[in-house]
Amino acid sequence: MADRDYVLGTEDEEIERLGLQHRVWRARMLDGWRRAGIGPAKTVLDVGAGPGWASMDLAELVGPAGQVIALERSRRFLDSLAERAAARRLTNLVTLEQDVTEPFGEEIADAAWCRWLLCFVPEPRRALANIARALKPGGTAIFHEYADYGGWQMMPPSEELDRFRDLVMKSWRDAGGEPDIALHLPLWAQAEGLEVVEIRPLVEIVGRDDFTWQWPASFMRVNSSRLRDLGYATADEAELMATALDRAPEGARLITPLVAEVVVRKPGDRPSG
């Protein structure tokens, strides 16, 4: 599938936005990796790696004795990752142009990381089955997926934010995705023979001075024009939505979309190393 099929796009502006999003979520991500047992000398899959911001952190975490395999179907994203990885001399990072709904190996990895992928792919259960197949016995997978995207709101309510959120959800569903995919993930994982180890909610209420505020603010700035280009919003509406958080009243708060962190394990002896 071509890069143009990405509902959020793959342009430079989106790559930079994803970098900001990664920095906002990095502490939560690192904490999740620790509980999932990701560490030195492990072989880890970054499934749906995008431009690879997490892939590079994983490569540094597993060290020279480990390996990270970044799976991503966008050539543009992979080229961006390869350039940055070379600049940081990360020789233990391999990129693979891969549609993750197609098989990518059996028992090849100690762990897998998957963030905001299953909510976009039209066949999420196939992607999950491929992850299960790729894990070694005892291997773990950790997912960050939305469980209540509609819970993203402002205090006090904002018509522009509500409109943007609803159009985003519609655009994802029209493209074959499901924003609240985490609601299905535990039982789907069990059906693939995986054991659910832990499920945690990740949600915050933040003010303008909190760095987390920049995550939804940048998303609205970048993707309001994307919704316009896709025909979901008029130019005037897109402009209002793009600046909605900049115009928020003093003392306003944001409730972030509820993310479920799901850690699963493949039965068997835990991989050594």
C-alpha positions in Angstrom: 0.0 0.0 0.0 1.3 3.4 -0.9 2.2 6.2 1.6 -0.9 8.1 0.4 -3.0 5.4 2.0 -2.0 6.6 5.5 -5.0 8.4 6.9 -2.7 10.8 8.8 -0.2 11.1 6.0 3.6 10.6 5.9 4.9 14.1 5.1 7.8 15.8 6.9 5.3 17.7 9.1 3.7 14.4 10.2 7.2 12.9 10.9 8.0 15.8 13.2 4.7 15.6 14.9 5.2 12.0 15.6 8.6 12.9 17.1 6.9 15.3 19.5 4.3 12.7 20.3 7.0 10.2 21.1 8.8 12.6 23.4 5.5 13.2 25.3 4.9 9.5 25.7 8.6 8.4 26.2 8.5 8.0 30.0 5.3 5.9 29.9 6.8 3.8 27.1 10.1 3.2 28.9 8.2 2.2 32.0 6.1 -0.3 30.0 9.1 -1.8 28.3 10.6 -2.4 31.8 7.6 -4.3 33.0 7.5 -6.2 29.7 11.0 -7.4 30.3 12.6 -5.6 27.3 16.3 -5.1 28.0 19.9 -5.7 26.9 20.7 -8.5 24.4 17.0 -8.9 23.4 15.7 -9.2 19.9 12.7 -6.8 19.7 10.2 -6.1 16.9 8.9 -2.6 16.5 5.6 -3.4 14.7 4.3 -0.6 12.7 7.4 1.5 13.5 6.4 4.6 11.6 9.5 6.9 11.3 11.1 4.9 14.0 11.4 7.2 17.0 10.7 4.3 19.3 12.9 2.0 17.3 16.0 4.1 18.0 15.2 4.1 21.8 14.8 0.3 21.6 18.2 -0.1 19.8 19.9 1.8 22.5 18.2 -0.2 25.2 19.0 -3.7 23.9 22.6 -2.6 23.1 25.1 -4.1 20.7 24.3 -7.7 21.8 20.6 -7.2 20.9 18.7 -6.3 17.7 15.7 -4.3 16.8 13.7 -5.1 13.7 11.5 -2.1 12.6 8.5 -3.3 10.6 6.9 -0.6 8.5 5.1 -0.4 5.1 5.9 3.2 4.4 9.1 3.6 2.4 9.1 7.3 3.3 9.0 6.5 7.0 11.7 3.9 6.7 14.0 6.2 4.7 13.6 8.8 7.5 14.4 6.2 10.1 17.5 4.9 8.3 18.9 8.4 7.9 18.6 9.2 11.6 19.8 5.8 12.7 22.9 6.1 10.6 23.6 9.6 12.1 23.4 7.9 15.6 25.5 4.9 14.5 22.9 2.4 15.5 24.2 -0.7 13.8 21.8 -3.1 15.7 18.7 -1.6 14.0 17.2 -3.4 10.9 14.4 -1.9 8.8 12.0 -4.0 6.9 9.4 -2.7 4.5 6.5 -4.9 5.6 2.7 -4.9 5.7 2.2 -6.2 9.2 -1.0 -8.0 8.2 1.3 -10.3 6.3 3.5 -12.9 8.1 7.0 -11.7 9.1 8.5 -14.7 10.8 8.1 -17.4 13.4 9.7 -17.4 16.8 12.2 -14.7 15.8 11.8 -12.2 18.7 12.0 -12.1 22.5 9.6 -9.1 22.6 7.4 -6.9 20.4 6.4 -3.3 20.8 3.2 -2.0 19.1 1.8 1.5 19.6 -1.2 3.0 17.8 -1.1 0.5 15.0 -4.0 -1.8 15.4 -6.4 1.1 15.5 -5.5 1.9 11.9 -5.1 -1.4 10.1 -8.2 -2.9 8.4 -7.4 -6.4 9.6 -6.0 -6.0 13.2 -6.5 -9.6 14.1 -4.2 -10.7 11.3 -1.5 -8.3 12.6 -2.0 -9.6 16.1 -1.7 -13.2 14.9 1.5 -12.4 13.1 2.9 -10.9 16.3 2.0 -14.0 18.3 3.6 -16.2 15.7 6.8 -14.1 15.7 7.4 -14.3 19.4 9.6 -17.0 20.9 8.1 -19.1 23.7 8.2 -17.0 26.8 8.3 -13.8 24.7 6.3 -10.7 25.6 4.4 -8.1 23.5 3.4 -4.7 24.8 0.6 -2.6 23.2 -0.5 1.0 23.6 -3.9 1.3 22.0 -6.8 3.6 22.5 -9.7 2.3 24.6 -11.9 5.5 24.7 -10.9 8.0 22.0 -14.2 9.8 22.6 -13.0 10.6 26.1 -10.7 13.2 24.7 -12.3 16.5 25.9 -11.6 19.9 27.2 -12.6 21.4 30.5 -14.6 23.6 29.8 -16.0 21.8 26.6 -14.8 23.0 23.3 -17.0 22.7 20.2 -14.0 22.8 17.9 -12.1 20.1 19.8 -15.2 17.9 19.9 -15.8 18.4 16.2 -12.2 17.6 15.4 -12.2 14.5 17.5 -15.4 13.2 16.0 -14.1 13.8 12.4 -10.8 12.0 13.3 -12.7 9.0 14.5 -14.9 9.0 11.4 -11.9 9.3 9.1 -10.2 6.3 10.8 -13.3 4.2 10.6 -13.9 5.1 7.0 -10.4 3.9 6.2 -11.1 0.6 7.9 -9.7 1.3 11.3 -11.2 1.3 14.8 -10.2 4.0 17.3 -11.2 2.0 20.4 -9.5 -1.2 19.3 -8.0 -1.9 22.8 -11.5 -2.9 23.9 -11.1 -6.1 21.8 -7.4 -6.7 22.4 -7.3 -8.9 25.5 -9.7 -11.6 24.2 -8.2 -11.5 20.7 -4.7 -12.1 22.3 -6.1 -15.0 24.3 -7.6 -16.5 21.1 -4.1 -16.4 19.6 -2.7 -18.4 22.6 -1.2 -15.4 24.4 -1.5 -14.9 28.2 -2.6 -11.5 29.4 -0.1 -10.4 31.9 -1.2 -6.8 32.7 -3.6 -4.1 31.6 -3.2 -0.5 32.8 -5.1 2.7 31.9 -3.0 5.6 30.7 -4.9 8.9 30.9 -4.2 12.4 32.2 -5.8 15.7 32.8 -3.3 18.5 32.0 -3.1 22.3 31.7 -1.4 24.4 29.1 1.9 24.5 30.9 2.2 20.7 30.9 4.3 19.2 28.1 1.6 16.6 27.5 -0.6 19.5 26.2 1.6 19.7 23.2 0.7 16.2 22.0 -3.0 17.0 21.2 -2.2 20.6 20.3 0.3 19.5 17.6 -2.1 16.8 16.3 -4.9 19.4 15.9 -2.5 21.8 14.1 -1.2 19.3 11.6 -4.2 17.1 11.0 -6.9 19.8 10.7 -5.5 20.5 7.2 -5.4 16.8 6.6 -9.1 16.5 7.3 -9.7 19.4 5.0 -7.7 17.7 2.2 -9.6 14.4 2.7 -12.9 16.3 2.4 -14.1 16.0 6.0 -13.8 19.7 6.9 -14.1 23.0 5.1 -11.1 25.3 5.0 -12.7 27.7 7.5 -13.6 24.8 9.8 -10.1 23.4 9.5 -8.6 26.7 10.5 -10.8 27.0 13.6 -10.0 23.5 14.7 -6.3 23.9 14.1 -6.1 26.8 16.5 -8.7 25.7 19.1 -6.2 24.8 21.8 -4.3 28.1 21.2 -7.5 29.9 22.0 -8.4 27.9 25.1 -9.4 30.0 28.1 -7.0 30.6 30.9 -7.1 27.7 33.3 -8.5 25.2 30.8 -7.6 21.5 31.1 -7.4 18.7 28.6 -8.5 15.1 29.3 -6.3 12.9 27.1 -7.8 10.0 25.2 -7.8 6.8 27.3 -5.0 4.5 26.2 -4.8 0.9 27.4 -1.4 -0.6 28.0 -1.7 -4.3 27.4 1.2 -6.7 28.1 0.8 -10.3 26.9 3.1 -13.3 27.0 3.6 -16.4 24.8 3.5 -19.5 26.9 6.8 -21.4 27.3 10.2 -20.9 28.8 11.3 -17.3 28.9 14.0 -16.5 26.3 17.6 -16.4 27.7 19.8 -13.3 27.4 
